[in-house]
Amino acid sequence: MAGLGCCTALSARRTSWLVFEANRGEAMPRKALRTRSVEIKAEVNYVNAEEAKKLIAAEGYAVLDVRDKSQYDRAHIKSCYHIPLFIENKDNDLGTIIKRTVHNNFSGLFFGLPFTKLNPDFVQSVKSQFSPDSKLLLVCQEGLRSAAAADELEEAGFQNISCITSGLQKVKPGTFDSVGSTELQNAGKAGLVTVQGKISAVLGTVLICAYLFITFFPEQAEKLLQLVPTS
């Protein structure tokens, strides 16, 4: 009856082998069943705005803005680099046209969000400007795109990556020198929402003033109400 012999060869790649032996003492060729590689990757460093400011000033981190062009144009950190993780989707296939139309009539109209797709050249564009050992501080508006971009760059071999937790929307005015028509924390606001917000603020102020007038000057308020024509 043939015997079964099993031996394990340990190496840097932790490869397991099985050896089969026949009655005649002949060994069958060894065959690798599974190979597992162990790689050590640098962890992405998540920091708040004040810590990010120190990384730039004291440790020489370069700021890489991964937002879309519209948000970048509204406000961005001075002297930063801009390589968007998502770019405007101008494809003209039927499916994309339908999705773009629906998007522009809802999210685009109310929130000012462009219809975008993942930038296929993102990693290559970063590599063309930075070496893998470069110190990069990734920023976006809410913190989600910078985290996704950090994962892609980490997979590509970049070792010194930091991100601002919750993005630029949580940055206090004056924390960074910025360029643009608005504050960094407001660069994500556009569309009808901004108009609606202003209208709501005005109406709220009027209602509060009316309430205070009625509370402190009830007689005058009553006289004014009597002047209002009734139908």
VEXDREN-2710 file (C-alpha; in Angstrom, 1 decimal):
% VEXDREN-2710
k/r/px/py/pz
1/MET/0.0/0.0/0.0
2/ALA/1.4/3.4/-1.0
3/GLY/2.4/5.7/1.8
4/LEU/1.7/9.4/2.1
5/GLY/4.4/11.7/3.4
6/CYS/3.9/15.3/4.0
7/CYS/6.5/17.9/4.7
8/THR/6.3/21.7/5.0
9/ALA/8.9/24.0/3.6
10/LEU/9.0/27.4/5.2
11/SER/10.5/30.3/3.4
12/ALA/9.9/34.1/3.1
13/ARG/6.9/33.4/0.9
14/ARG/5.5/30.6/3.2
15/THR/5.0/28.0/0.5
16/SER/3.5/24.7/1.4
17/TRP/4.5/21.4/-0.4
18/LEU/3.2/17.9/-0.5
19/VAL/5.4/14.9/-1.3
20/PHE/3.9/11.6/-2.4
21/GLU/6.0/8.4/-2.1
22/ALA/5.3/5.1/-3.9
23/ASN/6.1/1.6/-2.6
24/ARG/9.2/1.4/-4.6
25/GLY/10.6/4.3/-2.7
26/GLU/10.3/6.6/-5.7
27/ALA/9.3/10.2/-5.0
28/MET/6.7/11.9/-7.2
29/PRO/7.5/15.4/-8.4
30/ARG/6.8/18.1/-5.8
31/LYS/3.9/20.4/-6.6
32/ALA/3.1/23.7/-5.1
33/LEU/-0.5/23.9/-3.9
34/ARG/-0.8/27.4/-2.6
35/THR/1.4/30.5/-2.3
36/ARG/0.8/33.4/0.0
37/SER/2.8/36.5/-0.1
38/VAL/3.2/38.8/2.9
39/GLU/3.7/42.4/2.1
40/ILE/4.2/45.3/4.5
41/LYS/2.3/48.5/3.6
42/ALA/2.4/51.9/5.1
43/GLU/-0.7/53.0/6.9
44/VAL/-2.5/56.2/5.8
45/ASN/-2.3/58.9/8.5
46/TYR/-5.5/60.6/9.2
47/VAL/-5.1/64.1/10.8
48/ASN/-7.2/67.1/11.7
49/ALA/-6.7/70.5/10.2
50/GLU/-4.3/71.8/12.8
51/GLU/-2.1/68.7/12.5
52/ALA/-2.3/68.9/8.7
53/LYS/-1.0/72.5/8.9
54/LYS/2.0/71.3/11.0
55/LEU/2.7/68.5/8.4
56/ILE/3.0/71.2/5.7
57/ALA/5.0/73.7/7.7
58/ALA/7.4/71.4/9.6
59/GLU/7.6/68.2/7.6
60/GLY/7.4/69.5/4.1
61/TYR/4.2/67.7/3.0
62/ALA/2.8/68.7/-0.4
63/VAL/-1.0/69.3/-0.6
64/LEU/-2.8/67.2/-3.2
65/ASP/-6.4/68.3/-3.8
66/VAL/-8.4/65.4/-5.4
67/ARG/-11.7/67.2/-5.7
68/ASP/-13.5/67.9/-9.0
69/LYS/-12.6/71.1/-10.8
70/SER/-15.8/73.0/-9.8
71/GLN/-15.1/72.7/-6.1
72/TYR/-11.4/73.4/-6.6
73/ASP/-12.1/76.6/-8.5
74/ARG/-14.5/77.9/-5.7
75/ALA/-11.7/77.6/-3.1
76/HIS/-8.5/75.7/-2.6
77/ILE/-5.4/75.8/-0.4
78/LYS/-2.8/78.1/-1.8
79/SER/0.1/76.4/-3.7
80/CYS/-1.6/73.0/-3.7
81/TYR/-1.5/70.5/-6.5
82/HIS/-4.8/69.5/-8.2
83/ILE/-5.3/66.0/-9.6
84/PRO/-9.0/65.1/-9.4
85/LEU/-10.0/61.5/-8.5
86/PHE/-13.2/62.0/-10.5
87/ILE/-13.5/63.9/-13.8
88/GLU/-16.6/65.2/-15.7
89/ASN/-18.2/62.4/-17.6
90/LYS/-18.7/63.6/-21.2
91/ASP/-19.3/60.1/-22.7
92/ASN/-22.0/60.1/-25.3
93/ASP/-23.3/56.5/-25.2
94/LEU/-27.1/56.2/-24.7
95/GLY/-26.8/55.0/-21.1
96/THR/-24.5/57.8/-20.0
97/ILE/-26.7/60.4/-21.7
98/ILE/-29.7/59.2/-19.8
99/LYS/-27.9/59.1/-16.5
100/ARG/-26.4/62.6/-17.1
101/THR/-29.8/64.1/-17.9
102/VAL/-31.3/62.7/-14.8
103/HIS/-28.4/63.8/-12.7
104/ASN/-28.4/67.3/-14.1
105/ASN/-32.1/67.7/-13.4
106/PHE/-31.8/66.7/-9.8
107/SER/-28.4/66.6/-8.0
108/GLY/-26.8/69.0/-10.5
109/LEU/-29.7/71.5/-10.3
110/PHE/-30.2/71.4/-6.5
111/PHE/-26.7/70.8/-5.3
112/GLY/-24.5/72.0/-8.1
113/LEU/-22.8/68.6/-8.4
114/PRO/-21.2/67.8/-11.8
115/PHE/-21.8/64.4/-13.5
116/THR/-18.5/62.6/-13.0
117/LYS/-16.7/59.3/-13.5
118/LEU/-13.5/57.9/-11.9
119/ASN/-10.4/59.4/-13.4
120/PRO/-8.6/56.5/-15.2
121/ASP/-5.3/58.4/-15.2
122/PHE/-5.3/59.5/-11.5
123/VAL/-2.5/57.3/-10.3
124/GLN/-0.4/57.8/-13.4
125/SER/-0.8/61.6/-13.1
126/VAL/0.3/61.5/-9.5
127/LYS/3.3/59.4/-10.4
128/SER/4.3/61.9/-13.1
129/GLN/4.6/64.6/-10.5
130/PHE/5.7/62.8/-7.3
131/SER/8.0/59.9/-6.4
132/PRO/6.7/57.1/-4.2
133/ASP/8.6/58.4/-1.2
134/SER/7.0/61.9/-1.5
135/LYS/5.1/63.2/1.5
136/LEU/1.5/63.9/0.4
137/LEU/-1.4/65.4/2.2
138/LEU/-4.6/64.5/0.4
139/VAL/-7.6/66.8/0.7
140/CYS/-11.2/66.8/-0.6
141/GLN/-14.4/68.3/0.6
142/GLU/-15.9/65.6/2.9
143/GLY/-13.0/63.3/3.4
144/LEU/-14.3/60.3/1.3
145/ARG/-12.5/61.0/-2.0
146/SER/-9.2/61.6/-0.3
147/ALA/-9.5/58.3/1.6
148/ALA/-10.3/56.5/-1.7
149/ALA/-7.4/58.2/-3.4
150/ALA/-5.1/57.3/-0.5
151/ASP/-6.0/53.6/-1.0
152/GLU/-5.1/53.8/-4.7
153/LEU/-1.8/55.5/-4.1
154/GLU/-0.9/53.1/-1.3
155/GLU/-1.5/50.2/-3.7
156/ALA/0.7/52.0/-6.2
157/GLY/3.6/52.1/-3.7
158/PHE/3.3/55.5/-2.1
159/GLN/4.5/55.3/1.5
160/ASN/3.9/58.8/3.1
161/ILE/0.3/59.6/2.8
162/SER/-1.9/61.7/5.1
163/CYS/-5.5/62.8/4.8
164/ILE/-7.6/65.4/6.6
165/THR/-10.4/63.7/8.5
166/SER/-13.9/64.9/7.4
167/GLY/-12.3/67.0/4.6
168/LEU/-12.2/70.7/4.1
169/GLN/-15.8/71.2/5.2
170/LYS/-14.6/71.0/8.8
171/VAL/-11.7/73.4/8.4
172/LYS/-12.1/76.7/10.3
173/PRO/-11.7/79.9/8.3
174/GLY/-8.1/81.2/8.3
175/THR/-6.5/77.8/9.0
176/PHE/-4.9/77.7/5.6
177/ASP/-4.1/80.4/3.1
178/SER/-6.7/79.8/0.4
179/VAL/-7.5/81.0/-3.1
180/GLY/-11.0/81.4/-4.6
181/SER/-14.4/83.1/-4.3
182/THR/-15.5/81.5/-1.0
183/GLU/-14.1/79.8/2.1
184/LEU/-12.7/76.3/1.9
185/GLN/-15.5/74.9/4.1
186/ASN/-18.1/76.3/1.7
187/ALA/-16.6/75.1/-1.6
188/GLY/-18.9/72.2/-1.8
189/LYS/-22.1/74.3/-1.7
190/ALA/-23.7/75.3/-5.0
191/GLY/-27.0/75.0/-6.9
192/LEU/-30.4/75.9/-5.6
193/VAL/-29.6/74.8/-2.1
194/THR/-27.5/77.9/-1.6
195/VAL/-30.4/80.1/-2.8
196/GLN/-32.9/78.2/-0.7
197/GLY/-30.6/78.6/2.3
198/LYS/-30.5/82.4/1.9
199/ILE/-34.3/82.6/1.4
200/SER/-34.8/80.5/4.5
201/ALA/-32.4/82.7/6.5
202/VAL/-34.3/85.9/5.4
203/LEU/-37.8/84.3/6.2
204/GLY/-36.5/83.1/9.6
205/THR/-35.2/86.6/10.5
206/VAL/-38.6/88.2/9.5
207/LEU/-40.6/85.6/11.6
208/ILE/-38.4/86.2/14.6
209/CYS/-38.7/90.0/14.3
210/ALA/-42.5/89.6/14.0
211/TYR/-42.7/87.3/17.1
212/LEU/-40.6/89.8/19.2
213/PHE/-42.7/92.7/18.0
214/ILE/-46.0/90.9/19.0
215/THR/-44.5/89.9/22.3
216/PHE/-43.2/93.2/23.4
217/PHE/-45.6/95.5/21.7
218/PRO/-48.9/93.7/21.7
219/GLU/-51.1/96.8/21.5
220/GLN/-49.3/98.1/18.4
221/ALA/-49.4/94.7/16.8
222/GLU/-53.1/94.4/17.4
223/LYS/-53.7/97.8/15.7
224/LEU/-51.7/96.7/12.7
225/LEU/-53.6/93.5/12.4
226/GLN/-56.9/95.5/12.4
227/LEU/-55.6/97.4/9.4
228/VAL/-55.2/94.2/7.4
229/PRO/-58.2/93.9/5.0
230/THR/-60.3/90.8/5.5
231/SER/-62.0/88.9/2.6
END
